[in-house]
Amino acid sequence: MKKLFLCTMLILATASIAVADLRNSVWGDDEAAVRARERGSFHSASYPEEGLKALVFNDTFAGLDVFVIYLLHNDRLVQTKYHFPQGHMQTSRFLEDYDRVNRLLRQQNGAPDESGEFWRNGSFRENLDRGQLIAVGELMLMSRWEIAGTDIVHVLRGDRLLISHEIHFISAAFGGTLN
């Protein structure tokens, strides 16, 4: 019965998440299973805090280079993160990348449960373009889906002129949190 339940959950997760998936892994997989199923090239492993291990692989997503980061808590997969390391000189290029990835996520997962612009306080709204507003941390773009026990959070944010573009796949069942 347990095997039937796990197979059903795997089929539901795979069907619902499609391209924006867990890359053939399943929530709760151990490190050996994640490594065996991963198609990207291994980059590194780190231990950001006690009980947490990060496995990093290189690949592409939506035509962009990406670091695929698996977060395992006590050797169980709780989160997968796609970090886009593109370093553009023009902030508008980050917006283009975000829009490209967001369109793909919408194609795969339908309309997000939540999506929009989130402002710190709006004090620079009139003086800077959207890319600059993101770079200084005034504006954040975010879309979020909740599908088959997985929260998918796509975010473009910045601080001190550094822009971060990521997708987080977070397990509801295994207690993953947005890192």
N, C-alpha and C positions, 0 to 999 in steps of 0.2 A: 504494500500500500504506500509506503514511504517513497519507493522508487517511482511509482505512478504519479504521486504528488509532485516530486521534483521534476520529472519529465514534463508534466503539464505546465509547471511554472516556467521551465526553460522555453517551451514552445510559445507560451504567451509573451514572455519577455522578448524573445527573438522576433516574433511576428510584429509586436507593437513598436519596437525600437528600430528595426531594419538597419539602415546604414549607420545611424547614430547608436551603435550597440555597445555591448560590453566586450566586443571583439572575441566572441565565442566563449568567453568566461561566464561564470554564474556567480551571483552573490554568495559569499561564503567559501568560494574556492580557496585552496591553500596555494602557497607560492609555486610549488611544482606544477600544479594544474594550470595556473596563469602563464607560467613560462612555456609550458608545452603547447598551449593554444595560441600564443601571441605570434602574429605574422611580421611585426616590425623588427628592426635590428636592436639588440640590447644596447643600452647606453650606460646605465649605472644603477646602483642601489644605494639607498641612504636610510638612516634611522633618525627621522626628525624629532621623535620623542619616544619615551619608554613604551614598548608594546606596539609601536607603529613602524612599519617598514614601507618605503617607497621604491617601486621598481619602475625604471624609466626606459622607454623604447623610442626610437626615431621612426617616423612614418610621415604620411601625408593625409590630409583630410580636406575635402572641397578644393583640391588643387594647391593647398598651402602646406608648408612644412609644419609638423606638429611633434611635440613631445607627448607621448602617451604615458601617463603616470598612474600606476596602480597603487592604491593605498591599502595595505593589509594591517588589520589590527589583530594582534595575537594570532597571526598567520591565517587570517580569514579576510577575503576581499570585501571591503566596505565602501570603496569609492574608486571611480576611474575618472581621471581628469585629462582633458586635452589642453595643452598649453601651446599657443601659437607664438613662436619666438621671433616673428618678423620684427625687424627694427627699421621702421620707415622714417625718413626725414620729414615727410609731409604728414601731418596728423590726419588729413583727409583719407589717406590710404588705409589707415586703421579702420575708419568708418566703412570703406569699401569692403575690406575683409570681413568685418562684422556682418554687413548686409548679405554678402555671399554665403557665409556659413549659416546665417539665420534663415535664408531662403531654403537651403538644403534641409535644415532641421524641420522647417514647416512642411516641406514636401514629405518628409519621412514620418512626422508625428502629428500633422494637422496643426490647427491653430493652438497657440500656447494658452495655458490657463491664466498666465499673467505676462504682460509685456509692456514696456514703456521706458520713458526717461525718468530718472530719479535724480533730483537736485539736492545739493547740500544746503544752499541757502539762496541761490539765484543772484548773488550780488554782482557777478561778472557777466550776467546773461546778455547784456546789451553791448559789451565791449569786445568779446572774443567769439570766434567761430566755434562750432560744435566740437571739432577736433581739439582745439585749444582748451575748451572748457573741460573736456575729458582729461586731458593731460595734467591740468592743475588740480583735478579732483573735485571740480564743481559739479560735473555731470557724469552719470553712469547710465549705460544702456543695458537692459536685462530682459530676457525672455525665460519663462519657466514652464515646464510641462511636468505633469505627474502621470506616469504610465506604468502599470503593472508592477507596483512596488518600487519604482525608481523615480526619483526627482531628477530632471534634467534642467540644469541652470546654465544658460549662455550669457556671458557677461563681458562687457567692455568697460574698463574703469581705469583711472589713473591717479597718480599722486606725485607731486614734485617733478613733473614733466616726464614721468615714466608711465607708459600705457601698458596695461595687461589685458590680454584677450584670451578667454578660457571657456571651456565647456566642462561642467561638473556633472557626473552621473553618480547619484548618491543613493545608496541602499536604505530603504525605509526599515526593512526587517533586521538589518545588522547594525543599525544605529550610526550610519555614516553621517557626518556633518560637513557643512561647506567649509573647506580649507583652502 
